[in-house]
């Protein structure tokens, strides 16, 4: 009976930790995907969940994006790269900084 209680306590603890970790990850993603700037300018290519689209923009949660520095991401958003257009004249520097912060928070 005692082993049964400790097993239940362990499972409860494990499920609590897993739920907290999952909701923290979902909250980070929600901050980017809920951003109206992302929805208007980025979601059409990177997907509504920022996980990329087939024949569109790459996932913003990929290893490549995780490895990119803040300056690299800022430069890509500002000046474009490949098929991605530049947003220097469409977004303010503050809006670009916010996007960079939110993209980086997806990958923590």
C-alpha positions in Angstrom: 0.0 0.0 0.0 2.8 2.4 0.8 4.6 1.7 -2.5 1.3 2.3 -4.3 1.0 5.8 -2.6 4.6 6.7 -3.4 4.0 5.7 -7.1 0.9 7.8 -7.3 2.7 10.7 -5.7 5.5 10.4 -8.2 3.1 10.2 -11.1 1.3 13.3 -9.8 4.5 15.2 -9.4 5.8 14.1 -12.9 2.5 15.1 -14.6 2.5 18.5 -12.8 6.0 19.3 -14.0 5.2 18.1 -17.5 2.1 20.3 -17.6 3.9 23.3 -16.4 6.7 22.8 -19.0 4.2 22.3 -21.8 2.2 25.4 -20.9 5.3 27.5 -20.7 6.3 26.3 -24.2 2.8 27.0 -25.5 2.8 30.5 -23.9 6.1 31.4 -25.7 4.7 30.3 -29.0 1.5 32.1 -28.3 3.3 35.4 -27.8 4.7 35.3 -31.3 1.7 33.8 -33.0 -0.6 36.2 -31.2 1.4 39.2 -32.3 -0.6 41.1 -34.9 2.6 42.1 -36.7 3.5 38.4 -37.1 -0.1 37.5 -38.2 -0.1 40.3 -40.8 3.5 40.0 -42.2 4.9 36.6 -41.3 2.2 33.9 -40.9 1.4 33.7 -44.6 4.9 32.2 -45.2 6.0 30.9 -41.8 2.6 29.4 -40.9 0.2 30.5 -38.2 2.1 28.4 -35.6 5.5 29.6 -36.8 6.4 26.0 -37.8 7.0 26.8 -41.4 5.0 26.0 -44.6 5.6 23.7 -47.5 6.9 25.8 -50.3 6.9 28.8 -48.0 9.0 30.2 -45.2 11.1 27.9 -43.0 10.1 27.0 -39.4 11.0 29.6 -36.8 11.5 26.8 -34.3 14.1 25.0 -36.3 17.7 24.3 -35.2 18.9 26.8 -37.8 16.8 29.6 -36.3 17.9 28.6 -32.8 21.5 28.9 -33.9 21.0 32.3 -35.5 22.0 35.3 -33.4 19.7 38.2 -32.6 21.6 40.3 -35.0 21.3 37.7 -37.8 17.6 37.5 -37.3 17.2 41.3 -37.2 19.3 41.6 -40.4 17.2 39.0 -42.2 13.9 40.6 -41.2 15.2 44.1 -42.0 17.0 43.4 -45.3 15.4 40.1 -46.5 17.2 37.0 -47.6 16.5 34.7 -50.5 12.8 34.8 -51.1 12.1 36.7 -47.9 11.3 40.3 -48.6 12.9 43.1 -46.6 10.7 44.7 -44.0 12.9 47.8 -43.2 10.3 50.2 -44.8 7.2 48.2 -43.5 8.1 47.7 -39.8 9.6 50.0 -37.2 12.9 49.0 -35.5 10.9 48.3 -32.3 8.5 46.0 -34.1 11.5 44.1 -35.6 13.2 43.9 -32.2 10.0 42.5 -30.7 9.7 39.8 -33.4 13.4 38.8 -32.8 12.8 38.5 -29.1 9.6 36.4 -29.6 11.3 34.2 -32.2 14.2 33.6 -29.8 11.8 32.8 -26.9 10.3 30.1 -29.1 13.6 28.3 -29.1 14.5 28.3 -25.4 
